[in-house]
Amino acid sequence: MSQHPVNTLSLQKAILFFKQPAWTRLTEALYMKYIEYGRVGGQVVLQQCTSEEQREISRFLGRPLPSATDLSVRLTDFQQALAKSSFACELPILLLALFPERSHVTKKQQKEQKALFQQQFSKDLSLLIESLPISSIGRSWLVNGNHGRDALFRQHKNESREMQKQLLQVLQLIVSALDRLPPSPSFQSLSHFAFDISGDPHFFDANTANGRLFLSALADLHDLEVSENVVRRSEKEMLDLETYPDEQDHWRHLLYYEAGLLVDTVSSTVAVFHLKYAQEQSGQTDALITHAGKRVLVLPLRQLLGWKKILPSSKRIYVFENPQVFEVIIDELLKLYNTPGNSKQEILPTLVCTSGWPSVASIRLLNLLTQSSPDIQLYYSGDFDIQGLRIARYFLARYPQQCLLWRFDPFSYLTALHHRGVIFETNEVASLLNLPEVFSALVKEMQQERKKAYQEGITPLLLEDIRSIL
């Protein structure tokens, strides 16, 4: 914008003149072109000009115009005519006076301001990182995490300065939280942890923006720490999880747990049959296992946190997805072997039921079992549907040295099929291709049949497998 002095009286006359109806379309077009170019240049085209518009524009420019109804006017020509007129002002000054309520920041200026604005936000993020020690977990997340500095910049670079400042304040608290996570093997409730960090016990609740960002940070740290043969949650998988709320819950609670944070230690449970021994954190033997006998124990996470060692009754531990199959198998085993004088009743195996996606309690139990007895084997059986197969894949990845697929084969699938079985959706059939090679033979059969099958259909096979090793 020119800084030449403005003759106020002349400018007022210009406003009155160019506010006339004959000039409305041209001044509008001149404004748009000037904002686009950022200078007096280019030309505008008025289509279907009226005779009044042609007459007034021709008179002002001081030259005849073509008789065509579409009229082209160069901004430099208009500026020259404006300078020679009694108004004697520059086009940008006139446009500012004609459209005082509009922005007069040109596209070029907007681009420059946007770049400076984004540079400032980028600088603020960098300053936050530089303020943290090299050993900071929060710094590692911001620098290397999928949801760290680069992602935050892309997502928030065009938000208002006020919103960016609020984000930076939240980031400072999240970074502080990451650096103050409870040291293993200790735990703290999420609400008390949030209160200690922010003064608000709900600050990290998963249904808030702060909580979602904190969870993203924990997920990034999880992926940065695990090796390639452990389950990693790719961006594609996280999108897929929108269809599987149970899997979302599993990951959310597991991320908290692995970070030393507890959401609920009472409702997170796992069912188990025939454990041999449990040692409390104090080193004492827990009498609960001793007196449980052949009862099924539904163990809450709270109980499992009190144990540091668990021993199974067998080297083979059978893990079930479905509680009713789990119960039927136990009932049948007890009928067969839980009789006076039967020498096999004491060697009944340890059975575990996750009831769908494994809870934190389930993971705690299996972790303790595999850590206490590294030579055990986990045999997992579940449904022949997307969830059952994803759980199987998860266990294979989480316990690569101990977990074995149990009855995930074409024969067992065909045995479990029911003539009224549920048909796979098209997207479900496609998702079968994402499973590891170990599932290939089964997947081929499932793609051909296009039906779901369930663990209930192979209950006799599962029972016979267990009986064969007793």
N, C-alpha and C positions, 0 to 999 in steps of 0.2 A: 504494500500500500504506500502510495506517495506521501511524503511529508511536506509537500508544498502547501503554503498558506491557503486557506479556503475563504472565498468571499461569501459570507453567510447570506447576504441579500440575493446574490446571483444564484446561489445554490437553492434558495427557497423558490425562486422563479423557475429554476430547472425542475424542481419537484412538481410544481403545479403544472408545468408544461407536459412533462412525461407521464403524469398520472392520467392524462386524457385517454379515452378508450382506444384511440387509434394506435397508441404506443404500448398498450398492455402486453401484447404477445411478443413484441420485439424486445422490450426491456427484460421480460422473463427469460427469453432465450439468451440474451446477452449475459445475464447473471449466471445461468447454468454453464455457459461456455467459459466464462472467466473463472468460475470455481474449478472447472475441470482442468483448464490449462494452467491456471496460476499466474497468468499474465494476459496482457492485451494482445491476443493473437487468435488465429483461426477464423472461422466464419460460421454464421448461423443461417439456417434456411427456414423461411416462413412459407408454409404451404397454403394454397388457396387464399391468397391475400385479397382483401377487399380493395375496392377502388380508393377508399379513404386512406387505408394503410399505405398503399402505393404512392398516393399523392403526398402525404405527410412525410414519408421517408425520403422520397425523391427531393422534395423541397428542402429538407434538413441537410441531406448530403450534398445538395447543390449540383445535381446532375440527373439527367434523365435515366430512367430504369427500363429494362426490357418489359415488354407487354405481357410476358408470361405470368400466370397467377402464382407460381412458386418463385419466391424472391430470396436471393442470397445477399447477405451483408457481412463484409469483413469487419472485424472488431477494430482494426487499425484505421479503416476508413471512417468508422463512426467516431473514434477518438479524435481524428483530425478535424472532423466537422464540429465536434463538441468544443474543441479548443478555439476554433474560429468563430464560434457563436458568441452571443452576448452572455452565455452562461460561463464560458471560459473555465471549465473544471475538467478534471480527469475522470475517465470512465469509472475506475474503482470507487472514487469519492461519490459519484452520482449513484452507483449501485448501492452503496452503503446507506445513502440517504433515502433511496426508494424502498429498500427492504431492511429496515432497521431491526426487525424482529428475527431475521434469519442469521445463520452463521455465515461469516465471510472469511472463514479459514479455507484456503484453497486445498485442492486434493494434494498438491505437493506439500503444503504446510501440514496437512493432516498426517501425511505419511511420515514426515520428519518428526512431528510431535509424537506419533505412535511409536516410532523407533526409539526416541529418547525415553518415552514412558516405559517401554519394554526393557530398555537397557538399565533403567533404574531398578526395576523389579529383579532383573537378573543380578544386578550388583548387590541388592539386598539379600538375595539367596546365597550369593557367594560369601558375603560378609558373615552371614549366619554360620556357614560351614567353616570359615576361617577362624571364627571365634571358639570353635570346639577343638579339644585336644585330638591328636592323631589317633589315640586309642579309643576315642568315643564311639560307642555303638551307633549313636544317633548320626554321627558324621559318616560312618560307613554306609548307613542306609541312604542318607541324602546323596552321597556320591555314587553309589553303586546300585541302589535299589530300583526296581522297575517303576515304582511309584515315587521315587525320590526327586532330586532337584530338577532333572530334565523334564520329567512328566509333569511336575508341579508348574514349571515355567510354561509349558505348552498349554496346560489347562487353564491357567489363571492370568496369563500375560495381558489379556485384554479387559480384565475386570477393572472396576473402579479402584482408585488409589486407597480408598477406605477399606474396601474388601481385601485388597492385598495386604494392608497393614494388619487386619484381623487375622488373615491366614498366617502371617509371619509370627504373630503372637501365639497362635495355636501350635505352629511348628516348634516354637521354643519349648512349649510344654511337652509336646510329643517327644522331642529329642531328649528332654530331661527325663521323661518316663522311660525311654529306651535305655538310658544310661543308669537308671536306678531300678531295673527289674530285679526281683528277688534272686539271690544267688542259689544255684542248685545245691542241695535238694530241697530248699525251703520254698514255701508258697505263701501267698497273701491273697486275700479276697480282692476282686477287681474293684469293688466300690470303695474299699478302704485305701487301696492303692491310688485310685483316681482322686480321692479326697486329699491324700497326702501331697499329690502333685499339683492339683489345681484348686483345691478347696471345694470342689463340686463332686460328690460321689457318683454322679451320672455323667461325668465329662467324657468317659470312654465307652458309654453305652453303644452297642452295635447299631442302634436305630438312629444315631445322630451322625452328622457330618464328621465331627471330631472322632467319634468311635470308629467310623468306617475308615478314616485315614490312618488311625492307629492300627487297626487290623491289617490294612494294606502294608504298613511298615513291618508288622510282625511276619506277614506272609513273605515279604521280600527277604527279610533276615533268614527265615526258614529256608528259602530257596538258595540263598547265598551260602548257607552252611552245609546243606546236604550234598552228598556225592551223587554222581550220575545214576547210580543203581537204586536210589531211594526215590519215592514218589515226589514228583515236582508238579505243582499246579500251574500249568501253562495258562496264558491269557485265554486261549480257546476253551480250555476246560472251565475256567471261571465263568465264561459266558454260558457254557452248557449247564452250569450248576443252577441257573435260574429255573430250570425245569425240574431239578431234584433238590427240594428244600431240605430233605433229610441229610443229603450230602453237604449242603451249605452249613447246616447246624454242626455236623461232624467236624468240618474244617475250622469253623469259628471256635468251638470249644477246645479243639485240640491245639490250635495256635495259642490260645490263652494258657492252656495247661503247660505246654512246652516252654512258655515264657515265665512260668512260675505264678500265674494268675488263675484264680479259681472263681468261676461264676456261680456254680451250684454243686455242692458235694453230696447232696442228699438224693436228688431225683436222677442223677446220673448213676445208672446201675448196670450190673452184668450178672447173669445167672450162671452158676457153675455147679457141677456135680463131681463129688469124690476127689477133693483135694487131699493131699497127704499131710501137709505141714505148713504153718505160717509163723513167721518170726516177727515180733513187734519191733519198733524202732529202738526200744530199750534192750533188745536182745532176748526178751522172754518169749517163750512159746505161747501162742494164742490158743486158749482152750476152745475157742469157737470151732476150729477145724477138728480138734480132737473129738468133740462131742457131736459133731454134725452127722457123723456116720454116713448113711446113704441118703440123707436129706439133700434137696436142692437148696443152695444158698443164693439168695438175691443180694449181692454185695453192693452197697453204695460206694461211691468214690471216697467218701469220708472214711469208711472202714479200710479201704485199700491204701489210703495215704498213711495209715498207722502201721503198715507192714513194710518191712524192708527185704523180706525174702519169702518166697512161696515155692513149695515143692509139689509137683503133681504125683498122682498115684501110678502113672505110666509114662513111658517114653513117647508114646503117641498120644497127643491131645486132639480130640475131635471138636471142631468148631462149627456150630450150626448158625445159619442165618435166621431160621424160623423157630419160635418157641414151641409151637405145637408138635413139630417133628422132634425137637429136642426132648419133649416130655414123653412122647410115645416110645422113643428109643430107650429112655431110662426105665419106663414101666416094663418094657419087654425084657430088658436086661435083668431087672430085679425079679421078674417072674421066673426067669431061667436059672439065675444063679444065687439069688438071695434066699436060700433054703438051708435049714440046719444041716451041718455036715458037708456042705458043698465047698470044696477047697478053692473054687474060682471066685467066690464072692469078694474076697479081699483083693483080687487083682483086676477088678473092674476099672476101666480107664477113666481118666479125667475128661469130662465133657464141658464145653463152654457154649453159651448161646448169646449172640450179640443182639438179637431182635432187630434185624435190619442193619443199617449202618452202625458200625461200632461206636459206642459212646466213649467218653474219656475214661470211664470206669473200665470198659472192655480193654482199651489200650493199656491202661495202667496194669491190669491183671496179666495180660499177655506179655507186657514188658518184663514184669517181675518174674514170670515163669521162664521166659527165654534167658533172662539174665542169671537167674538162680540155677538153671539147668541148660547150659548152652547146647547140649546134645539132644534135646527133645525135638520132636517134629510136630508141626501144626498141620492137621488135615482139615481144609476148609471146604464145606459143602453149602450150596445155596440154590436159589432159584435160577432157572434158565430164562431170565429176562435181563433188561439193561442194568437194573440196579444190582441184581445178584452177580452179574459178570463184572461190573465195576468194583464191587466190594472184593471179589476174588482177585482182580488185578491189583487192587490196593494192598491186600495182604501179601501178595507175591512180592510187591515192591518194598513194602515195609519190613518184611521178614524174609529176605531172599535166601538165607541159609537154612531157615527152619520150615518155611511154609510150603506145602504141597497141595496141588489141586486134588480134590476128592470128588470123583464122579462127575467131573466136567468133561465128558466125552460124548461122541455121537450116540453110542449104544445107550448110555444112561438117559440122554436127552430124548431119544425115541421112545424109551421105556416110560418116561414121565409124561409124554404127550397124551393129551386127552382129545377125543374127537370133537369136543366143543371148546377147545382151547382158544384163548384170546389171540387175535391176530396182531402182529407187529405193525405199528405205524411205519410209513415209508421212511421217515427220518430216523426211526429206531433201527431199521434194517441197515441203513447207511452207517449209523454210528458203530455197528458191530465191527466194521473194518478198522476202527481205531484201536482194537484190542491187540495185545502182543501176539507174536507168532505161536506161542504155546496154545492159543485158543483156535488156531486156524482150522483144524479139522472140525471142531464143534461149530464154529461160525459158518463154515460151508454148509453144514447140515441144516443149521437154523435158517440160513438165507433161502435154502430150498423149501423148507417146510413153512417158513414165515409165521410160525406160531410160538407163543410163549409156553413154557412148561415150568412146573413147580416142584419144589423139593418133596412135597407130600407124595408125588408120584414115584419117587425112588426110595421111600422109607424102607421097604423090605431089603433093598440092595445095601443100604447104609447099615442096617442091623446085621446083615450077613457079613459085611466087611469087618465089623467090630468082633463078632463072634469068632471069626476065622483066626483071630490072633490071640484069643483067650485060651 
